[in-house]
Amino acid sequence: MNIVNALTVDVEAWYHAEIVRHRVPETERLRQVEEALAPLRHLFRRQGVRATFFFVGEILRLHPALVRALHDEGHEIAFHTMSHRPLHKMGEQAFRAEIAAFAELTGDVLGEGFSPVGFRAPTFSLNQHTNWAIRALSEAGYRYDSSIFPLRTPLYGVDRCPPVPYRLSPEDVTRDSEKSSLLWEFPLPVLPVGPLKVPLAGGFYLRLFPLSLLLWGLRRLNADGIPFTLYVHPWETYPGTPHVANLSPQDSFITYHNIDGTLLKLAGILNRFRFAPMEKALGAYLESRGEEG
C-alpha cells in the first residue's frame, strides 16, 4: 500500500525543550537555529522530499530569510505557538493572541496571501483540559492539528485516541466528531504490540530505538493503512547542541542520547517510505478514503 506519510520538523531552539528551558539563563541562550537546521535541509534536498516546518514564532521573527527560503523550496510553514509555552501554561486568551500574532508575522514574511493551516502544540499539550484550542484554531481557519500523542506518558499524551487522522471534537479530543468539526487531527504514531503501545518515529523515540525496530514498526503501521508522522527537532540532529550541565542523569539521557546518530537513522527511514508535508499527506489519506478535508 503506497501510503503518503508526513515529514515534519518542529523548528525551535535547543533551549525551548521543556526539560531544559527553565535551566538556561537568557544570557546563555546561544542562537544556532540556522546551523542546526542546515544538516536537515541538506538531507531533505538529497532525498528529494518536502516537509512541514512547525515554527515557533519568535524563531520565525529572527530568521525571516530562512523561512522564505524554506517556503520557496516547497516546504510547508506551520504554527508551533509564538513562545513554545505548553497550552496549559498559556490559557485560551493568550493562545488566541498568539494565533493572531503568528498570522500577522507570516503575512509580513511570506506575503499577505499566506495563511498557515497547520498547528502542533509544544510538548503535545493538546488534551481534554486544553480542548478550547480546537475552537480557536478552527475559527482562525486552520485545517489540521498534530498535537495528540495517543499514549499517556508522565509528560504528555491522551489515551484511547484513534490512530489515524480524524476530526477533532471540541468536547472530547478522543472522539472522531465526523462532520461536526472543521479541524482534522493527525496523531503521532504509536504501535500496538500485544498489550503495550510503543511510540515511534520522532523525538526521543527516534533517537532511542534502533533503525531495524523503527522500520519494522513503521511498516506495520502502513500495512494496516495508517499514515504516520515523522517528527524531529533541529537540535536533535546537530552535534553542536549545547549541553546543560545541571540536568539529572535521566533528563540528560532523554535530552541528548544519540544526537550524533539521529541524522543517519532519519536518512534510513526516508529511503524506505513515501513522505510529503503534512497538509499533502492528510489530503492523500482523505482522498484514498473518498473524503473531503
N, C-alpha and C positions, 0 to 999 in steps of 0.2 A: 504494500500500500504506500503510494508516494505522498506521504503527508508532509505538509509545509510546517516546520517548527519556527518558533520565534527566537531571534537572536537579540539580546538586549544588554545594554551597558548602563549601570547606574553611575552617572558622572558626578562624583562627589570627591572631596579632598580626603586624604588619609586621616585627617583629624575629625572628620564627620562621623566616623564609625562609632556606634553607640558605646562600645566598651571603653574607648579612649577619649571621647570628645570632652569629657569633664576633667581630664587629667592633663590636657595640653594647654598651657597658658597662651594668650593671644600673641605674645612676643616670640613664641616658639613654633608658630603655625607656618612652617615653610610651604610656600606655594609651589607645587610641581605638577599641576594637573596636565598641562600640555606634554611634559616629559613622560609622565606615567601613561598617558593615552597613546603616545606615539607607537609603541610596540603593537598595541591592539589594532590601530589603524593600518599599520603595515601588514599585519596578519590578514585583516579583512580584505585589503586590496589584493594580496597574493591569492587568497581563496576565491576572490570574486563575489563576495557576499556583502549584503547591506544589513544594517542593524537599526534598532530603536535605541536612541540615546536619551535616557531619562535624566534631565539636567536639574540640579539644584540651582535655583535662580541666582543666588549670589555668585556661583561659579560662572553661570552664563553671562552675567553682567561684567565679570572681569575678563572674559575671553570671547568677545563678540566675533572676532575674525575666525576663531576656531569653529564656532557654531555655524557661521555662514559657510565655511569650507565643508563641514560635515553635511550640511543640507544640500550644497551643490553636488556633493559626491553621491547623493541619492539616499542618504540615511534619514531616518525619521527623528525629529526632535520632539520630545515629550516632557512631561512635568513631574518633578520629584520634590515638590514644595520649594519655597524660596530659601528656607533656612535649615532644612534637614531635621526639623523637630518632629518627633512622632505625633500623630494626630491627637492622642490623648493628652499631650502636653501643650497642645495648641488651642483646641476648642473650635467650635463651628465659626464664630465670628472672625477669628483670626485666620482661619483656613480660607474663608470666602475672600478675605482681603488679599491673601497670598495668591489665590486663583486670579484675581483682577490684576495684581502686580505682575504676575508672570505673563498674562496676556498682553499687557502694555509693553513689557520688556521684549517679548518675542516679536511684537509688532514693530518695535523700533529697530531690532536687529535684522529681522527677516522680511520686513515689509508688512504693510497693513493687511494684506490679503492672507497672511499666515494665521492659522488658528490651531493650537495644539488640540489633539483629540485623545491623547493617552496619559494616564497617571499611574504612578506607583508610590505608595506611602512609604516613608522611611521606616525601617525595621518592621515592615509588613504589619503596620499598626492599624489597618482597617479591620474592625471586628464588630461584635454586637454592641459594644459600648461607644463606638465611633461611627455608627452607620449613618449619622447625619451627613457624613461626607458624600454619600451616594446622591442625595438630592442636590447638594451644592455642585457636584460635578455635572450631573445631568442638566441642571439649569444653565450651566455655563457652556453647554454644547459638547461636552466630552462624549466620546463614543465607547471607550473601554477603560477598565481599570485592571491592574495586575498587581494586587496587593494582598490577596488572600493566600496564606500558606496553610494548606488543608491538613495540618497536623499540629496539635498543641505541643509547644515546647516551653521551657522556662522563660523564654524571652518574648515569644510571639506565637501566632498560629490559631486556627479555628478548626475544630473537629467537625466531621460529618458534612463537609462541603463536596459538591460534585467535582470530579477530577478533570472534567472537560469544560470548555467555555460555556458560560450560562449567563442569563440575565439576572442582574443583582436585584434582590428585593430590598427596598429601603427599610422594611420592617424586620427582615431576617436574612442575614448575609449567607446563611447556609442553604437558602431555598431558591430554586430557579423560579423566577416570577413570571416566566413565559412572556406574554405581550405587555405586561403592566409596567415594564421598566425600559428605559432607553439605553441604559448603561450595561455593557457586557463585562463580565469578569473573565479574565484569562488567568486561571490559578497557577501557582507554582507547582512543579512536578513532584509527586510523591508516589512511590511504587509499593503496592501491597505485596508483602512476602509472608505468606501464612497469616498469623495473627498480627504481624508487625506492619508498620508503614515506614518506608525508607525514603528520606528526602534526597533528591538528586539534582544535578545539573546547575549548581550555582553556589556562589559564595564559599563558605567554609566547606560545604559538602563536595564541591568541585575540587577543592584543594585536598580534602581528606581521603576520598575514595580512589582506589587505583583505576586507571583508564579501563581496564578489562571489565570491572564491575559496572562502571558508568555506562559503557557501551551495551552491556547485557541488559541493564535496566531500561535504558532509553529505547532499545529495540523492542522490548516487551511493551512499553507504552504505545509506541507507534503501531505495533502488531495488533493491539487492542483498539486501534482507531483514535488514540489520544495524542493530540499535538502537545508538545512540551515547550516551555520557555527556558532557554539557556540564559543565565544572568551572571554578570561578573562586574566587579568594580576595578577601575584602572589601577588602584594601589595594590590590588591582589595579584597583579601580573608584573609588577615593577620592582626589581631588586633594590632600587634606591629608596624605597619607602622607609621613612624614619621609624626607629623602634622606640617605643615609650618605655622608659626604664622601670617605672613604679607599678607595673602590672603584676598580678598574681601569676604563677606558672600556668594555671588553667586559662586565664584570659590571654596571656601571651601566646599560648598554643593556638587558641581559637583565632586570634588575630593574624598571626604571622606564619603559621605552619605551611610549608611547601610553596611559598610565594615564588621561589626560583623555578619551580617545575610546572606552574599552572599554565603558562602560555603554550608549552609543548602539548600538554594534555588537551587544552582547548582546540589546538590545531587537529589533534586526532579525532575529536568529535566532529569538527567542521568538515573533515574529509569524508565522513560516513553518513551524514544526514543532510536533508534539504532544509535550508534556512532562509528567512526573509524578515524584514521589520515586522513588528507585532501587528500593526494595522493590516498588512497584507496577509500575514499568517492567519489572522482572525477571519479576514474576508474569504480566504481559501477554504477554511473549515466550514464556514456558513454556506458557501456555495456548494460544497460537497454534500451538505445535508438539505439543500434546496431551501435554505432560509435566507432572510434578509437581515442586514445589520441595522 
